[in-house]
């Protein structure tokens, strides 16, 4: 994470926050040393000090796409449930469900000092392929721990609806693609080669059974932080899409955004430099299977589904750009990425290496 001018203060009244913290027994006196953290999240992240302790506040932006307060409540609930587990995460300090305090629900968590490998790496990690290999293994180990946690035992038994989860996913993304027709100027799904054929393949080959568990919902290299002093995971971040469903969807998402054999990168993958040393996807799968005991016989379906879902999401930006609701250059770039993702899905369906 890097530090920016704290313009997020416009959404956080520090006097009101201090009063609320008083009611929670969280320090005393003024809130000082306030900085805004950035790192790709649309949510507001403020790091500050009160008395002899540091905090990070997380709240939704001014105009979130979805119910920002509900998102904060769900994230805080997950972080609370993870306390004491072996899943690397930011410790929850306190949460406020009352949107009237700061204009939205928010929570306070322990600060993190790790780094995002997609932004840059310290010399220790950048100079050692062996360190980068350990980093990659720590990523899949972290994902395995998410899949293994007993979600009911930690209080997340009603956090999602695992029944017919995969059936709902297929219908949802087909419906979302069709919904882009409301944007004037969008050329339609014919601009996405084989998207309907891939969707039909997903319906025909959908796994009939899975082991329900906690899902992160957006698990990839940009949503993990690594320790500064060793090649290990410090924390998995950004839990806003988490739910109870099929954990193998998370694995598929990671594989769809992981560089191909030999570090083959494109705009559809998470780009990290230097890459040599990071495990190939096959090793990630082997480690995940060994640690979780998951049935991976339908793994190809999850990889294809991840490419399909991400392509549909990216095409939404192109549809909005066609209607003048987003920059055209960004829309064109994301549309090209969607086409690449569908091509990758097609190669996986055909059994070709990618």
C-alpha positions as MATLAB code, in Angstrom:
seq = 'XXXXXXXXXXXXXXXXXXXXXXXXXXXXXXXXXXXXXXXXXXXXXXXXXXXXXXXXXXXXXXXXXXXXXXXXXXXXXXXXXXXXXXXXXXXXXXXXXXXXXXXXXXXXXXXXXXXXXXXXXXXXXXXXXXXXXXXXXXXXXXXXXXXXXXXXXXXXXXXXXXXXXXXXXXXXXXXXXXXXXXXXXXXXXXXXXXXXXXXXXXXXXXXXXXXXXXXXXXXXXXXXXXXXXXXXXXXXXXXXXXXXXXXXXXXXXXXXXXXXXXXXXXXXXXXXXXXXXXXXXXXXXXXXXXXXXXXXXXXXXXXXXXXXXXXXXXXXXXXXXXXXXXXXXXXXXXXXXXXXXXXXXXXXXXXXXX';
ca = [
       0.000    0.000    0.000;
       1.110    3.555   -0.641;
       0.169    6.748    1.165;
      -1.905    9.523   -0.376;
      -3.234   12.850    0.781;
      -6.141   11.960    3.109;
      -9.026   13.239    0.960;
     -11.072   10.405    2.443;
     -11.383   12.639    5.508;
     -14.295   14.270    3.706;
     -16.248   11.094    4.513;
     -14.953   10.650    8.069;
     -15.707   13.218   10.791;
     -12.807   12.642   13.177;
     -14.562   14.254   16.136;
     -17.576   11.985   15.669;
     -15.271    8.990   15.219;
     -13.411    9.850   18.433;
     -16.695   10.074   20.343;
     -17.749    6.684   19.018;
     -14.364    5.214   19.949;
     -14.820    6.609   23.473;
     -18.040    4.624   23.734;
     -16.135    1.490   22.719;
     -13.280    2.062   25.153;
     -10.784    2.504   22.320;
      -8.206    4.976   23.563;
      -8.607    8.625   24.452;
      -7.645   12.023   23.154;
      -7.195   13.269   19.616;
      -6.958   11.212   16.452;
      -3.594   12.062   14.859;
      -1.226   11.030   12.045;
      -4.093   10.373    9.640;
      -3.143    9.076    6.195;
      -5.193    7.514    3.430;
      -4.107    4.107    2.181;
      -4.465    3.180   -1.447;
      -4.027   -0.076   -3.247;
      -6.862   -0.616   -5.686;
      -9.833   -0.734   -3.321;
     -12.697    1.671   -3.990;
     -13.404    1.768   -0.280;
     -11.951    4.446    1.985;
      -9.033    3.259    4.126;
      -7.635    5.612    6.748;
      -4.711    4.770    8.990;
      -4.394    6.821   12.162;
      -3.124    6.837   15.717;
      -4.998    7.433   18.938;
      -3.116    7.361   22.222;
      -0.499    4.619   21.828;
      -2.300    2.476   19.248;
      -2.664    2.518   15.479;
      -5.888    1.713   13.644;
      -7.147    1.367   10.088;
     -10.715    2.492    9.367;
     -12.560    1.013    6.387;
     -15.801    2.453    5.065;
     -17.511    2.502    1.656;
     -17.025    5.305   -0.885;
     -19.569    8.090   -1.305;
     -21.467    6.382   -4.126;
     -20.847    2.626   -3.952;
     -22.192    0.364   -6.696;
     -23.933   -1.783   -4.108;
     -25.144   -1.234   -0.546;
     -21.881   -0.074    1.015;
     -23.066   -0.433    4.583;
     -24.154   -4.018    3.986;
     -20.748   -4.739    2.458;
     -18.968   -3.348    5.522;
     -21.155   -5.376    7.870;
     -20.433   -8.575    5.945;
     -16.697   -7.941    5.839;
     -16.580   -7.177    9.545;
     -18.521  -10.340   10.278;
     -16.037  -12.441    8.326;
     -13.028  -10.835   10.025;
     -14.626  -11.446   13.407;
     -15.234  -15.084   12.492;
     -11.618  -15.535   11.382;
     -10.201  -14.454   14.748;
      -8.010  -17.206   16.127;
      -7.969  -19.131   12.834;
      -4.890  -19.954   10.768;
      -6.144  -17.818    7.859;
      -3.874  -14.746    7.493;
      -6.084  -11.677    7.865;
      -6.264   -8.210    9.383;
      -7.496   -8.417   12.955;
     -10.875   -6.807   13.579;
     -10.832   -4.282   16.420;
     -14.416   -3.017   16.387;
     -17.316   -2.539   13.972;
     -20.122    0.000   13.771;
     -23.347   -1.163   12.111;
     -25.058    2.205   12.627;
     -24.810    4.117    9.345;
     -25.914    7.346   11.050;
     -22.552    7.734   12.836;
     -20.332    8.345    9.779;
     -22.904    8.122    7.011;
     -22.249    4.405    6.462;
     -21.332    1.334    8.445;
     -17.594    1.020    9.080;
     -15.074   -0.971   11.026;
     -11.636   -0.627   12.582;
      -8.906   -3.193   12.027;
      -5.276   -3.732   12.892;
      -2.800   -2.069   10.494;
      -0.949   -4.195    7.974;
       2.585   -3.480    6.779;
       2.855   -6.015    3.983;
       3.284   -5.340    0.275;
       1.298   -6.101   -2.868;
       3.516   -8.047   -5.271;
       1.697   -6.602   -8.281;
       2.840   -3.126   -7.194;
       6.450   -4.011   -6.403;
       8.653   -6.223   -4.274;
      11.361   -5.517   -1.696;
      14.923   -6.537   -2.575;
      14.667   -9.727   -0.512;
      11.838  -11.033   -2.684;
      12.763   -9.432   -6.019;
      16.267  -10.881   -5.886;
      15.423  -14.499   -5.163;
      13.500  -16.991   -7.331;
      13.403  -19.311   -4.306;
      11.716  -16.575   -2.259;
       9.165  -16.030   -5.016;
       8.457  -19.748   -5.126;
       7.762  -19.666   -1.399;
       5.514  -16.634   -1.937;
       3.434  -18.518   -4.494;
       3.116  -21.534   -2.235;
       1.984  -19.292    0.623;
      -0.806  -17.974   -1.620;
      -2.243  -21.423   -2.347;
      -1.766  -22.447    1.281;
      -3.791  -19.399    2.331;
      -6.563  -20.303   -0.114;
      -6.537  -23.873    1.191;
      -7.035  -22.627    4.734;
     -10.112  -20.670    3.645;
     -11.572  -23.814    2.112;
     -10.847  -25.871    5.226;
     -12.296  -23.604    7.891;
     -15.468  -24.898    9.524;
     -17.768  -22.005    8.613;
     -20.562  -23.218   10.861;
     -18.280  -23.540   13.883;
     -17.064  -19.940   13.510;
     -20.584  -18.512   13.233;
     -20.985  -18.257    9.460;
     -23.567  -20.998    9.019;
     -26.134  -18.526    7.669;
     -23.679  -16.332    5.753;
     -24.711  -17.654    2.341;
     -26.986  -20.033    0.471;
     -24.929  -22.976   -0.767;
     -27.981  -24.864   -2.045;
     -28.019  -24.722   -5.863;
     -25.095  -22.282   -5.680;
     -23.531  -23.259   -9.006;
     -26.882  -23.282  -10.807;
     -27.529  -19.726   -9.636;
     -24.086  -18.622  -10.758;
     -24.607  -19.791  -14.326;
     -27.993  -18.081  -14.616;
     -26.739  -14.899  -12.980;
     -23.952  -14.204  -15.459;
     -26.008  -15.077  -18.511;
     -28.658  -12.662  -17.261;
     -26.055   -9.976  -16.586;
     -24.670  -10.248  -20.109;
     -28.153   -9.957  -21.574;
     -28.787   -6.934  -19.372;
     -26.077   -4.919  -21.124;
     -28.548   -4.442  -23.944;
     -29.901   -1.468  -22.001;
     -26.780    0.506  -22.913;
     -27.235    2.247  -26.282;
     -24.338    1.709  -28.651;
     -23.221   -1.620  -27.231;
     -22.803   -3.943  -30.252;
     -24.101   -6.920  -28.326;
     -22.828  -10.315  -27.362;
     -21.724  -11.020  -30.936;
     -18.612   -9.028  -30.051;
     -17.649  -11.806  -27.633;
     -16.642  -14.854  -29.683;
     -18.146  -18.114  -28.435;
     -19.586  -16.582  -25.267;
     -22.913  -18.383  -25.706;
     -21.213  -21.643  -26.629;
     -19.039  -21.448  -23.533;
     -22.073  -20.645  -21.392;
     -23.865  -23.684  -22.819;
     -20.799  -25.858  -22.133;
     -20.789  -24.657  -18.531;
     -24.459  -25.602  -18.146;
     -23.921  -29.067  -19.619;
     -20.852  -29.868  -17.545;
     -21.742  -28.168  -14.257;
     -20.632  -30.252  -11.247;
     -23.609  -31.844   -9.540;
     -22.095  -31.925   -6.057;
     -19.619  -29.870   -4.059;
     -18.504  -29.414   -0.477;
     -19.913  -26.095    0.811;
     -17.484  -23.761    2.507;
     -16.290  -20.215    2.956;
     -15.391  -18.386   -0.257;
     -13.341  -15.224   -0.511;
     -15.087  -14.325   -3.758;
     -12.224  -12.429   -5.427;
      -9.070  -14.388   -4.654;
      -6.050  -13.349   -6.713;
      -2.560  -11.943   -6.276;
      -3.720   -8.354   -5.855;
      -5.844   -9.305   -2.860;
      -3.030  -10.677   -0.738;
      -0.229   -8.905    1.110;
       3.188  -10.463    1.708;
       5.470   -9.998    4.702;
       8.268   -7.487    4.219;
      10.908   -9.594    5.958;
      10.181  -13.096    4.643;
       8.480  -14.801    1.675;
       5.201  -15.501    3.428;
       1.620  -14.290    3.340;
       0.831  -11.521    5.817;
      -2.864  -11.219    5.074;
      -5.675  -11.959    2.647;
      -7.569   -8.705    2.133;
     -10.791   -7.349    0.604;
     -13.425   -9.831    1.788;
     -16.365   -7.831    0.422;
     -17.515  -10.596   -1.968;
     -17.164  -13.437    0.505;
     -20.003  -15.900    0.999;
     -20.738  -19.547    1.663;
     -20.649  -21.480   -1.578;
     -18.280  -23.697   -3.534;
     -14.646  -22.967   -2.523;
     -13.396  -24.393   -5.823;
     -14.754  -21.265   -7.514;
     -11.996  -19.381   -5.665;
      -9.388  -21.810   -6.997;
     -10.695  -21.385  -10.538;
     -10.541  -17.602  -10.161;
      -6.921  -17.769   -9.009;
      -5.954  -20.031  -11.913;
      -7.746  -17.851  -14.478;
      -5.711  -14.825  -13.394;
      -2.409  -16.703  -12.852;
       0.221  -16.353  -15.600;
       0.468  -19.286  -17.977;
       3.303  -21.802  -18.374;
       6.729  -20.246  -18.190;
       5.307  -17.015  -16.833;
       3.369  -16.223  -20.017;
       1.538  -13.030  -19.132;
      -1.187  -11.054  -20.821;
      -3.526   -8.300  -19.803;
      -5.903  -10.952  -18.508;
      -3.485  -12.140  -15.825;
      -2.103  -10.457  -12.725;
       1.272   -9.103  -13.800;
       4.110   -9.445  -11.292;
       7.742   -8.706  -12.084;
      10.049  -10.508  -11.734;
       7.961  -13.665  -12.089;
      10.513  -16.474  -12.470;
      10.415  -18.723   -9.432;
       6.681  -18.494   -8.838;
       5.013  -21.924   -9.025;
       3.289  -23.000  -12.215;
      -0.476  -23.461  -11.996;
      -0.103  -27.247  -11.928;
       1.883  -27.048   -8.704;
      -0.747  -24.796   -7.143;
      -3.397  -27.372   -7.976;
      -1.307  -30.214   -6.550;
      -0.717  -28.366   -3.277;
      -4.371  -27.354   -2.971;
      -5.554  -30.898   -3.529;
      -3.069  -32.321   -1.056;
      -3.913  -29.799    1.668;
      -7.693  -29.768    1.280;
      -8.464  -33.267    0.048;
     -10.892  -31.650   -2.401;
     -12.243  -33.581   -5.392;
     -10.552  -31.840   -8.333;
     -11.956  -34.056  -11.074;
     -14.075  -31.140  -12.358;
     -11.343  -28.502  -12.003;
     -11.493  -27.562  -15.686;
     -15.103  -26.435  -15.229;
     -14.057  -23.990  -12.517;
     -11.254  -22.542  -14.633;
     -13.558  -22.071  -17.605;
     -16.278  -20.584  -15.413;
     -13.828  -18.057  -13.945;
     -12.782  -16.884  -17.413;
     -16.426  -16.670  -18.499;
     -17.526  -14.731  -15.416;
     -14.612  -12.293  -15.581;
     -15.197  -11.734  -19.304;
     -18.847  -10.869  -18.651;
     -17.854   -8.456  -15.873;
     -15.293   -6.703  -18.091;
     -17.743   -6.475  -20.984;
     -19.984   -4.422  -18.713;
     -17.375   -1.644  -18.733;
     -17.343   -1.737  -22.538;
     -21.137   -1.522  -22.650;
     -21.108    1.492  -20.325;
     -18.366    3.105  -22.401;
     -20.419    2.626  -25.577;
     -23.220    4.539  -23.847;
     -20.871    7.336  -22.818;
     -20.902    6.326  -19.148;
     -17.210    5.343  -18.957;
     -13.993    6.316  -20.798;
     -13.983    4.722  -24.240;
     -10.269    3.828  -24.074;
     -10.759    1.854  -20.869;
     -13.862    0.181  -22.248;
     -12.014   -0.925  -25.392;
      -9.103   -2.309  -23.366;
     -11.396   -4.273  -21.064;
     -13.398   -5.588  -24.004;
     -10.154   -6.878  -25.542;
      -9.348   -8.562  -22.246;
     -12.787  -10.185  -22.214;
     -12.133  -11.599  -25.689;
      -8.767  -12.961  -24.520;
     -10.371  -14.572  -21.471;
     -12.955  -16.342  -23.596;
     -10.194  -17.566  -25.885;
      -8.383  -18.955  -22.840;
     -11.605  -20.642  -21.721;
     -11.975  -22.154  -25.194;
      -8.474  -23.602  -25.081;
      -9.188  -25.151  -21.685;
     -12.413  -26.680  -23.027;
     -10.454  -28.180  -25.913;
      -7.840  -29.523  -23.514;
      -5.044  -27.320  -24.821;
      -2.316  -25.948  -22.552;
      -2.574  -22.239  -21.845;
];
